[in-house]
Amino acid sequence: MTELYKSPTDFLLCEISNKVLTITLNRPEAMNALRPEMFDGIKMLVTQAEKDSDVSVIVLEGSGRAFSAGVDLKVLQGFDPKAGKIGDIFDKPAAEAWHTIRNSRCPIIAKVHGACFTGALEMALHCDFVFTTIDTKFGDTHAKFGLRPTWGMSQTLSQAIGVRMAKELSFSARIVSGEEAVKIGIANAAEVDKESLDKLVNKRASQIASNSQEAVKAFKNLYAISQLGLSMEKALEAELEREFPEINDTNERLADFK
């Protein structure tokens, strides 16, 4: 039975439809600039979905003109960053949120439109997929403001697009379009407009939700092996050795095969 989902902050909206939980960043007047309580809310909602068999997929999106412009710099007014770190006011809740995202049994889709900068890009890269529009602007502006990444940019971006390209984007702080983001590996696909993006994400989410939830959960666990830095031989052994006794719908699904 689907639980009653209620966001702990007005800066997030949540809705469940067809086994998809949509979490919406809700600060459109500030291009959904990220605040600590938003990370707390994302963690809470994703954790709640973990125990809900009526949720198979989670979509993270932004309201208004953009996905997110990144960290709300107003929160940092009066704060004295040390050694390029913005500190625990953001780092702790952000780390708890991305850790929850990465370890969720549910595939999580970042539906990105308009803009996705720095901290927002870091959060999107922790999701399983990034779908966007061709005119969306992506960028890592840490170096521009004398900051160093603490939410995973140096690792997730380099894994997504390769170390050389990641260095180029981070060192230069240049902006890339959604179209280029697909070409270099930041995003899975870029649609012509927001309406087409909505349709694509709905389609992919529906396709995932129609499959065995436990098999998808196992896949997410197994794909994580590829990020452990193991040799191919050890990685193949690890894949074979892991057991997933929760997968119990195989016979039923095979019987329905036409």
Secondary structure, 3 states (H helix, E strand, C coil): CCCCCCCCCCCEEEEEECCEEEEEECCHHHCCCECHHHHHHHHHHHHHHHCCCCCCEEEEEECCCCCECCECHHHHCCCCCECCECCHHHHHHHHHHHHHHHHCCCCEEEEECCEEECHHHHHHHHCCEEEEECCCEEECCCHHHCCCCCCCHHHHHHHHHCHHHHHHHHHHCCCEEHHHHHHHCCCCEEECCHHHHHHHHHHHHHHHHCCCHHHHHHHHHHHHHHHCCCCHHHHHHHHHHCCCCCCCCHHHHHHCCC
